[in-house]
Amino acid sequence: MPEHLKGINTTIKHNKKTGDVRKYYYHRATGIRLVGEPGSPKFAASYTAADRKVPQTRSAGRVKHLIRLFISSDEFALLRGSTQAEYKRMLGRMEPKFGDMPIAALDDPRVKNDLVDHQHARAKTSGKREADHELSAFSAMLTWASDKKHITANHLKGFKRLYHSDRSDIVWLPEHIDAFMTAAEIDMQRAMILGLHSGQREGDIRKMPWISYDGHRLKFRQSKSESQTKRKRGRLINLDCTKALKEMLDGIERVSPFILTSKTGKQFTKRYFNRRWDDTMKKAGLQKVMLPDQVEPVKLHFNDLRGTTVTLLAEAGCTVPEIASITGHSLKTVYSILEKYLSRTKGLTSKAIANFEKSAHTKFARDLRITVGRKQ
């Protein structure tokens, strides 16, 4: 059990019939049983949840109290549900180490050194991305605390991230899409067609309602570009449906307010959708693939379809602004993707989707159809 977690009682119980020995851990101040293995994120979160039951007077003036104030604030309530959950998880992991630190210590610029040291230590055990996420959540709390005058400044602002991801050169090739469609059941075939022909993120297509479709066009706002306080609306996408996409949408029985549904007709949760997608990837033999100019095999993600759509539209003769208006990428990102995969576009036109329909380069995408006989 980590030494920095204080106030934990351990109980050992013997099962006389089986001879098994089990350890149970309890939060000393509240008597609440802790779940998970000591040292695990689940255990730390359980400890944090139990510790929150302790009267606030015991943590007043300390970082753990600041964490509680942050997650109970009106500003925190305005964050997206997934962001709230992630911040709670990350701050729960930070609290055992920094929870007893006096809030006043956060005004000392040298506190950044302690936090960055923690980031590097966490990177060795949990990976660079997870380490960055912890500091990002902590920095968000410090910014809020600074705005509320609990501290004078966020000395962690602009910290250097350890994890860098550039997937602009990773796209699905025709053979990958064909293998996926051959292995996929109807629900995942639909997800592939909607993703490839709209260029949208997994979260947006998973939550896309039928009211977005008027029989010819899809009109919706992207969720990714919404600000955390929701004062700024997401980017509006107004997309003409390709022939293949329209046929697919018109062929779906509307059993739910949402276009994509699980086999039971319910809206996909993020976890269930990802599980279904990953199962199909394994079945199609696409866990790792080789791409041009890649030294090692890479794992294809659903959101890599966005880059694939960019390249298809470019090969169909669409301009960079036209592509950006369809996929919702920034112009800079579209240029980055095309610089990796295309030396130049093959033409200019004001009718992106019309070009998509008649380009020989996109025939495999236009020919995608739901396979008759596959189970929902």
Stockholm file with secondary structure:
# STOCKHOLM 1.0

chainA/1-376         MPEHLKGINTTIKHNKKTGDVRKYYYHRATGIRLVGEPGSPKFAASYTAADRKVPQTRSAGRVKHLIRLFISSDEFALLRGSTQAEYKRMLGRMEPKFGDMPIAALDDPRVKNDLVDHQHARAKTSGKREADHELSAFSAMLTWASDKKHITANHLKGFKRLYHSDRSDIVWLPEHIDAFMTAAEIDMQRAMILGLHSGQREGDIRKMPWISYDGHRLKFRQSKSESQTKRKRGRLINLDCTKALKEMLDGIERVSPFILTSKTGKQFTKRYFNRRWDDTMKKAGLQKVMLPDQVEPVKLHFNDLRGTTVTLLAEAGCTVPEIASITGHSLKTVYSILEKYLSRTKGLTSKAIANFEKSAHTKFARDLRITVGRKQ
#=GR chainA/1-376 SS CCTTCCSEEEEEEECTTTCCEEEEEEETTTCCEECSCTTSHHHHHHHHHHHTTSCGGGTTTBHHHHHHHHHTSHHHHTSCHHHHHHHHHHHHHHHHHHTTSBGGGGGSTTHHHHHHHHHHHHHHHHCHHHHHHHHHHHHHHHHHHHHTTSSSCCTTTTCCCSCCCCCTTCCCCHHHHHHHHHHCCHHHHHHHHHHHHHCCCHHHHHTCBGGGBCSSEEEEECSTTSCTTSCSCCCEEEEECCHHHHHHHHTSCCCSSBSSBCTTSCBCCHHHHHHHHHHHHHHTTCSSBCCTTCSSCBCCCTTHHHHHHHHHHHHTTCCHHHHHHHHCCCHHHHHHHHHHHCSSCSCCCSCHHHHHHHCGGGHHHHTCCCCTTCCC
#=GC SS_cons         CCTTCCSEEEEEEECTTTCCEEEEEEETTTCCEECSCTTSHHHHHHHHHHHTTSCGGGTTTBHHHHHHHHHTSHHHHTSCHHHHHHHHHHHHHHHHHHTTSBGGGGGSTTHHHHHHHHHHHHHHHHCHHHHHHHHHHHHHHHHHHHHTTSSSCCTTTTCCCSCCCCCTTCCCCHHHHHHHHHHCCHHHHHHHHHHHHHCCCHHHHHTCBGGGBCSSEEEEECSTTSCTTSCSCCCEEEEECCHHHHHHHHTSCCCSSBSSBCTTSCBCCHHHHHHHHHHHHHHTTCSSBCCTTCSSCBCCCTTHHHHHHHHHHHHTTCCHHHHHHHHCCCHHHHHHHHHHHCSSCSCCCSCHHHHHHHCGGGHHHHTCCCCTTCCC
//
